[in-house]
Amino acid sequence: MAYCSLERSLLDLERVGQLVRIREEVDPYLEMASIHLRVHEAGGPALLFENVKGSRFRAASNLFGTLERSRFLFRHQLEHVRQVIRLKNEPMAALKDPFGHVGAAMAAFRALPLRNPLHKPVMHEEIRLSEIPQVVHWPMDGGPFVTLPQVYSEDIEKPGIWNANLGMYRIQLGGNAYKPNQEAGLHYQLHRGIGIHQTKANAKGQPLKVSVFAGGPPSHTVAAVMPLPEGLSEMTFAGLLGGRRFRYCYHEGFCLSTDADFVITGDVHPGENKPEGPFGDHLGYYSLQHPFPLLRIHKVFARKNAIWPFTVVGRPPQEDTSFGELIHEITGDAIPKEIPGVKEVHAVDAAGVHPLLLAIGSERYTPYLPVKRPAELLTIANHILGTGQLSLAKFLFIAADEKGHLSTHDIEAYLRFVFERIDLRRDLHFYTETTIDTLDYSGHGLNSGSKLVLAACGDPIRNLLTELPEALHTAPGITDARLVMPGVAAIRTGPYTTAEAAEKAFREIDGHLQGSLQELQGLPLIVWADDATFTAERLGNFLWVAFTRTNPASDIHGVASFFRNKHWSCEGPVVMDARIKPHHAPVLQKDPAVERKVDRLFTKGGCLYDKR
């Protein structure tokens, strides 16, 4: 089914029992987000808020809350999309089997954007920015945000839709020092297409025209987050996935998505920034207030009976987790095709996506040598860390599996494979003073930190411990120790205060553990955490704590560590100091009073009584 609007897709979901209407008045300040989080956590339906306090517009969330629901929305087009992407990577396939790819050719035709000078649903009325539902998601947020925006910009040197960029960059609608109805904040991170457009506009001393689309066919939202192959635009992909051409027009120099529910147009002038944030983000922490480009509002449009789409991000898994699963299903082996030698790459959602990548690669450089050691894997690792948003990764585990049984999606089995084989004297490779994800506050400044590649191949060199060694129970300062998984332990001491105090505490632990190196050979990793019990409780907790709170260059220690030819190594376990540090952003926490208020919808007689 080709949806012409967001409402049509919601009605389709309602038809199959995958949508609940909330007719009771709900406050966009924290209440709507709280309801969304509870329903999503329970695997519940999409939500349509029909009575939003302070706004005449309805709002919808959790549209993509499960992979099954996303598959349903795009059920008629998914296979055609996969065919087109495969043809992009393997164009000879169409020549070998032209009749087998007729469906892909028809889908590709429907992907061509359609300029629409006559029928413009989104221009039904012009409104003020403040009339949009002012959804505030977390207690410390700096104001209301657009969390499912499609932000459109064009290359000033190559204007027009064919060289445009559509990305999902959050928009702050109010709060802070923004002038009401006149200004908004535009937050985008490293390696984003809009940054190239703004750089070119700045160089010419001209403002960058930006359009923010919200709503419309669901395929438009997905297109804004897709990592597309070079030469395939987001607008083309939106038509391909939705089975309906992306319709647009121009009004006063701004591009409008005519099928959108709302369009916000504005200019970004050279050198104009204002503090944006804080915002409760997808790593499970707040991203703090920093200067980001100022969007001077030009006009805001809404279609008749428009619906405002939103999502809530926080510690994974959340609705954006389903986005990632859908993207993986669609793109399949796109990354392996792009990077020679790569078999799999998995950005781990439980660790906040960018902090942790797991990869499987080839190791073919020296098949004539009896001892296997990473060689080609290191070349592949450099390629991965130089590719698009993969370059934001902070930890990259990469392994070669000659038998072909390994999968990056069985995370515990993958880590066991690596920990059985990694040589801590040779296979840890640091990148210092480099870039990390903008949202990651474990580094030493905005966008700044370090990376660590951990490479492993060959036969196992150790048997992983399945019980805690006695040395951890008797080490000075350790008040709790838990086994996370075979070969990995979590320990607790006092809280982190300063780097000097942390170094002193580790030296005491190190001095004790060096006397038990043989006992510790089966324990390659120790996570130093504020709460060892929580960290070891389940794999997701370990992944979140260890990889979101650690900056490799400053927070990784090693028992009996040493340098050889400027390469850092250790004889005993690697110790990751994953305690919360003073420079880290606060952890997201719900407001108890708001939680009590929304209980009314989930108690007997409430419209969401059986939805959690």
Secondary structure as GFF3:
##gff-version 3
##sequence-region A 1 612
A	DSSP	alpha_helix	6	15	.	.	.	ID=ss1
A	DSSP	beta_strand	19	22	.	.	.	ID=ss2
A	DSSP	alpha_helix	31	41	.	.	.	ID=ss3
A	DSSP	beta_strand	46	49	.	.	.	ID=ss4
A	DSSP	beta_strand	58	61	.	.	.	ID=ss5
A	DSSP	alpha_helix	67	73	.	.	.	ID=ss6
A	DSSP	alpha_helix	78	89	.	.	.	ID=ss7
A	DSSP	alpha_helix	92	96	.	.	.	ID=ss8
A	DSSP	three_ten_helix	99	101	.	.	.	ID=ss9
A	DSSP	alpha_helix	102	110	.	.	.	ID=ss10
A	DSSP	beta_strand	114	115	.	.	.	ID=ss11
A	DSSP	three_ten_helix	121	124	.	.	.	ID=ss12
A	DSSP	beta_strand	125	127	.	.	.	ID=ss13
A	DSSP	three_ten_helix	129	131	.	.	.	ID=ss14
A	DSSP	beta_strand	145	146	.	.	.	ID=ss15
A	DSSP	beta_strand	150	153	.	.	.	ID=ss16
A	DSSP	three_ten_helix	161	163	.	.	.	ID=ss17
A	DSSP	beta_strand	165	167	.	.	.	ID=ss18
A	DSSP	beta_strand	171	172	.	.	.	ID=ss19
A	DSSP	beta_strand	183	186	.	.	.	ID=ss20
A	DSSP	alpha_helix	193	203	.	.	.	ID=ss21
A	DSSP	beta_strand	208	214	.	.	.	ID=ss22
A	DSSP	alpha_helix	218	223	.	.	.	ID=ss23
A	DSSP	alpha_helix	234	242	.	.	.	ID=ss24
A	DSSP	beta_strand	247	251	.	.	.	ID=ss25
A	DSSP	beta_strand	254	257	.	.	.	ID=ss26
A	DSSP	beta_strand	262	268	.	.	.	ID=ss27
A	DSSP	beta_strand	273	276	.	.	.	ID=ss28
A	DSSP	beta_strand	279	280	.	.	.	ID=ss29
A	DSSP	beta_strand	286	287	.	.	.	ID=ss30
A	DSSP	beta_strand	290	302	.	.	.	ID=ss31
A	DSSP	beta_strand	307	309	.	.	.	ID=ss32
A	DSSP	alpha_helix	319	331	.	.	.	ID=ss33
A	DSSP	alpha_helix	334	338	.	.	.	ID=ss34
A	DSSP	beta_strand	342	347	.	.	.	ID=ss35
A	DSSP	three_ten_helix	349	351	.	.	.	ID=ss36
A	DSSP	beta_strand	356	361	.	.	.	ID=ss37
A	DSSP	alpha_helix	376	384	.	.	.	ID=ss38
A	DSSP	three_ten_helix	388	392	.	.	.	ID=ss39
A	DSSP	beta_strand	395	400	.	.	.	ID=ss40
A	DSSP	alpha_helix	411	421	.	.	.	ID=ss41
A	DSSP	beta_strand	428	435	.	.	.	ID=ss42
A	DSSP	beta_strand	448	456	.	.	.	ID=ss43
A	DSSP	alpha_helix	470	474	.	.	.	ID=ss44
A	DSSP	beta_strand	480	485	.	.	.	ID=ss45
A	DSSP	beta_strand	488	492	.	.	.	ID=ss46
A	DSSP	alpha_helix	499	513	.	.	.	ID=ss47
A	DSSP	three_ten_helix	514	516	.	.	.	ID=ss48
A	DSSP	beta_strand	525	529	.	.	.	ID=ss49
A	DSSP	alpha_helix	532	537	.	.	.	ID=ss50
A	DSSP	alpha_helix	539	548	.	.	.	ID=ss51
A	DSSP	alpha_helix	552	555	.	.	.	ID=ss52
A	DSSP	beta_strand	556	558	.	.	.	ID=ss53
A	DSSP	beta_strand	561	564	.	.	.	ID=ss54
A	DSSP	beta_strand	567	570	.	.	.	ID=ss55
A	DSSP	beta_strand	574	577	.	.	.	ID=ss56
A	DSSP	alpha_helix	592	602	.	.	.	ID=ss57
###
